[in-house]
Amino acid sequence: MKGNLIRFLLPEAQYASTDFRVKKQLPFLALTSVVLLSVFILLEPVALLSSRGKVNLFELLLLILIGLAACALVALRKGKYSEASWMMSATLLGSSLATLFTMPYSGSPFDPYRPFAFSAVMAACTMLVSLKRIQIRLYGIAWISGWVLSFATIFRDRFEADISLTAAILLAGVLGVTVEIIVLDQVRKLSDNLLETALDETRKATAALNQINALLAETAAGMEIGAQIQRAADSLVKSVESVTTIQNYLGTSSDSLLKESGNFAQTSSAVTTSIETMKKNLEEQSSAITQTSAAITQISTNLQNISGIATKRRVSLADIAKSNTAQRDLVQNLLASVELVQKSSEGIALFVHTVEDIASRTGLLSMNASIEAARAGSAGKGFSIIAQEIRALSEETRKNAGTIKQLLDNNETTVASTVQMTQEFAGYIEKSSQEMKDLVDSIDEILRGVTEMDIGTREVMNAVQEIVESGSQSSELVNTVVKNVGFQRQGFEIIARFSRELHDRIISLQQAVDNIRGVSAEIAQAGAHNTTQVQKIQKHLEG
């Protein structure tokens, strides 16, 4: 349970990389923090009950101490060990001063001894949670200051009752805490010194152990020399066998080389004759290829002329196609304008029809007005004249509307005829443009074909040129080969002499190999003897 709690409060990731002197204090710091936090939490309800639910200064200080202890545990969990240690030192000092100034006293002269005893225990706990000696000293200074201040405040009446006893208690408290702080500080100093000495001795022992291990490793390596000598002797024997094999191979090869050099001298003359014949054939082939190259050059020139003429025609046709496209666009715009005129005429005809309808209704109204005026007699005479004028005006309006309608009908016929002719012309332009486009595409196909033919002709010309150059190079190579054959003949004569010398050297090498084989046998025997001695030494060391 305790181990699990410490592992929880001190995660391995931070704890493993901590200094050893700090590491030995951390378990005490963690356990003290947990114990104090638990005690303070248990004291809180007791303090509330004792104060009958009223919050006093002691309860507020107790809540602050609970918060400090909890923050110290959080800091421990996050690996902030120094901050946690200072928080716990402050918590212990705060609990001592809170006990001194807020606990109830009975009025006895010996009441100050109770907070003094509690502070002594808290001082010992401070040594457990402190990572630095200055924390112990600061605790003592702060407590002595609080102790003296308490006799100037809460214990002031003790001086009036018995000044000698009170002064003695004050002095005893100061001396007691001072002595305890000095003792705790020296104990911590002694503990740190002992720990430092132990670490130094551990480092020295580790260094000595490493030296002993290195010495043992060197000794073991020295003991392996005999085995290495024996292995080297075995390897030497294998190498001698390989040299013997190579020697036999060289002897056989030198004999074959002597025979082949004689055969080459006989065949070199035949090779020279064949090469001369090849040279003549190459010259004839080069002449024929030159004539072919001239014919292909003429073909390429003709293709370039054809390509130029076709390109010019294509440009002309492209211009015509652009002109047709422009005409088509103009016709389309004209057709759109005529359609707008047609729609406008239809709107005007509708308006004229409306005017005729209004004129007809106006005539009927004027007729009705005349009838009513006749009924009215002389009183409606003036109104009858007006009605007649209105009827005459409506008749004139109807005639004008009829004339306009007739004109609009003629205009509509003309517009319809114009639209039809414009559409027919647009179709002709479209067809002409498409045919011109097809013609341009055909010329493009012709140009691509001519271009491909020109490229192919150029490739053929390049190939022919390369053949001509290769023929020239082959002729030069043939001349070079003739010279080289003569040089090779001389070289093979030199090789023949070298083969005879090599045969003599191989015999000398065989004698040297026999000597090396004898020496390697002696080395192997010495290595085996050394290995036996090493095994005896190892048995004595193990015993």
Secondary structure as GFF3:
##gff-version 3
##sequence-region A 1 543
A	DSSP	alpha_helix	2	9	.	.	.	ID=ss1
A	DSSP	alpha_helix	12	15	.	.	.	ID=ss2
A	DSSP	alpha_helix	20	50	.	.	.	ID=ss3
A	DSSP	alpha_helix	57	77	.	.	.	ID=ss4
A	DSSP	alpha_helix	81	102	.	.	.	ID=ss5
A	DSSP	alpha_helix	113	129	.	.	.	ID=ss6
A	DSSP	alpha_helix	133	152	.	.	.	ID=ss7
A	DSSP	alpha_helix	156	161	.	.	.	ID=ss8
A	DSSP	alpha_helix	163	223	.	.	.	ID=ss9
A	DSSP	alpha_helix	225	376	.	.	.	ID=ss10
A	DSSP	three_ten_helix	377	380	.	.	.	ID=ss11
A	DSSP	alpha_helix	381	542	.	.	.	ID=ss12
###
